Amino acid sequence: MLGVIVNTLAVIIGSFVGLIFKSKISEKFTSSIMIGIGLCTLSIGISGTLKGENPLVLIGSIILGVIIGEGIDLNEKIQNIGEYFERKVKKNENSKVSVTQGFVTGSLLFCIGAMTIVGSLNAGLTGDNQMLFTKSFLDLISSIMLAATLGIGVLFSSIFVFLFQGLLVVLAQYLEPILTQNTISEITSVGSLLIIALGLNIIGITKIKVANYLPAILIVPILTFFIRIIGF
């Protein structure tokens, strides 16, 4: 769990630094920085999506995943958590910031992607935290930029980071039998597609409910297993 703790602390420290500089950055620069973050997010997502080997897994996982996500309205539940923090902040500090957007964007950006999934699984299976340490540095920089533009909600996303990555570390040994290299590649591809959607949201082109697609990542190992059995 050392890597998870370091990653969580990186988000917390970066968020505090970003909040310190938030009041010193004009709205003009804030808007430009957010577009820059969105473009970088798109670049990361596009490169990761190409790692998939079977488009049937990508398509099937996304379709089944969004059916589950929409069914339980996962996006709304995560939004509600963000709104809970927003009420607390406004009650205690009379803040005018939009906490929900920062919480949701930070939670998704820091938790969707190959480094999160593979890094957490490596930590749980072998005790190798190197990938999570590398991710921690990247998240430190990202959280500074996000908190400087989206506010304190990014800080609260560190809770989601700890719980999500910690759960992956704990479950890693149980998931090992189904996590072949091919499966990990397909998970990376699906997760990266969600990162592309998040990037489009950050830029302001779309308003995709990205969280409702998260179950797709859990569908990938199941679909990969069945496709391997039937020989597609």
N, C-alpha and C positions, 0 to 999 in steps of 0.2 A: 504493500500500500504506500510505500515511500514515494513512488513516482506520482501517484494520485494526490498525495498531500502537497508535494512540491508544485504540481500543476495548479492545484487550488490556490495555494499561496501566491503563485505568479499572477493569477487573475485578480486576486484581492489587492496585491501591491500595485499592479498596473492600473486597476480601477481607481485607487486612491490618488495615484499620480495624475491620471487623466482628469479626475474631479478637481484637483488643485489648479490645473491649467484651463479648465472649462470656462471659467469666468473671464479669462484673458484672451479667448479666441472669439473673433467676431463671427457673426452668422454667415458672412460671405465665405470665410475659410472653412467653417463647419460644414457647409453644404458641399464644398469642393472635396474635403477630406472624405466625406461619406461616399461620394461617387467613386473616389479612388479606392476605398475599401471594397466597394461593390465590384469594381473591375478586377481587383486582385482575387476576390472570392470567386468570380466567374472563371478566371484563369486556372485557379486551383481545381475547381470542379470539372472543367473541360478536360484537363490532363488526366484526372483520375477516372473519369468515365470511360476513357479509351482503354483502360486496363481490363475491362470485361471481355470474356471470350464467347459467351453465348447470349445473343440478344433476346432469346426466349426467356431467359432467367430475368433479365432486366425488365422486359415488358410485363411478364407474369407477376413479378414481385411488386412492381409499382401498382398494377391494377388491384391485386389482392390486398396489398398494404393500404391503399387509400380507401378501399371498401371497409376495412377494419377501422381505420383512423376516423373516417367520416361517421361510421356507426357509433363509435364511442365519443366522437367529437373531441379528439385528443388536443387539437389546437385550442379549443375553448377552455379546456381544463388548464393548460399551461398559461393561457391568457388570464384566467382567474387567479392563478398564483401571483402573476405579475401585478394584477390589480389589487390583490391583498397587500403586497408590499407598498404599492402606490398609496393606498389609504393610510397605512402606517406612517409613511414619510410625510404626507400632507398633514396628518393629524399632529405629529410631533414637531415638524419643522416648518409647517406652512409652505411647503415647497411647491413650485409650479412646474417641475420637470415631469416629463412623461416616463414614468418608471417602467410601465408595461412593455413598451417597445424595446427599451434597453435590456430588460430581463429576457424577453423572448429571443431577440436577435443574438445576444451573448450566449444564451443557453444552446441555441442551435449551432452557432458558428464554432463554439468551443467543443461541441460534443459530436458533431457529424463529420465523418471523414476517416480516412485510412489510418492516420496517426493515432487517433483516439482508440479505434477498435483494435488494430494490430498491436499498438503499444500497450494497451490494457491487458490484452490476452497474453502477450509476452511476459508482462509483469506477473500475471497470475500463474502461468505455466512454468516459467523458468526463473523467475525473480529478476529478469533483465529489465531494468527501468530506463535504459538509454534512450529509447524512442520517446518515452513520456518526458524525459528531461529536455530533449530537443524541442518537443511540442510546448513545454513550459516556457521556454525562451520566446518562441513565436507568439504564444498566447499573452505573454507579458507585454510585448509590443502592441499586439492587436487590442488588448484591453485598455491600454493607455489611449489609443486613438478612439476606440468606441466610447469609453467613458467621457472623453473630452467632448464628444459630439452628442451622445445619447443619454449621458447622465448616470445617476446612481443605480439605475436598474441593472447595469452591467456588473456592478459589484455584487448584487444579489444573485446573479447567474452563477457565481462561484459555488453556491449551494448545490445547484443542479449538476455542475461539473463533478463535484465530489461524489454525489450519490450515483450518477450515471457511470462514471469510470470505476468507482469502487465496486459497483454491482458486477461489472464486466470482469474485474479482477477476481472476485469471489467465485463467479460462475465459470471461469476459464477452464478449470480442470474437468468440469462436467461437459463442457462443449468441445473439448479436444478431439474426441472421436469423429466428429462431423466437420471439423474445421481443417479441411485439406487446403493446399495452396490454391487450387482452383476455386474453392468456395470463398476464400479470403479475397481473391481477385474480383469475384462477382459482387461481394459485399462492398468492396472499394468502389466498384462501378456504380452501384445503386446509391451508395452514400454520396458519391461525388455529384450525381445527378440532382440530389436534394440540395447540395451546396450551390449548384448553378441556379436553382430556383430561389435560394436565399439571396444570392448575389443580385438577381433581377429585382427582388423586393427592395434590397438596400438602395439600389440605384433609383428606384421609383417607377420602373417600367411595369411591374406587376404587383398584385397583392395576393400571391399564392399562399394558401394555408399550409405551409411546409410541414408543420408538426403532424398534420393528418396523414402525411406520407411516411412517417417514421416507422410504422409497423412493417414496411416493405423490407427493411434491413433484417428483420426477424424471419421473414418469409424466404429470404435467399437460401439459407442452408437446406431448408426443406425441399424447395424446388430443385436445387442443384442435385440433391440426393436422388430424387425421383427421376430426373432427366438422365442421370448417370445410369440408373437401373434399366430404363427403357431404351437407352442407346441413342438419344437425340444429341 
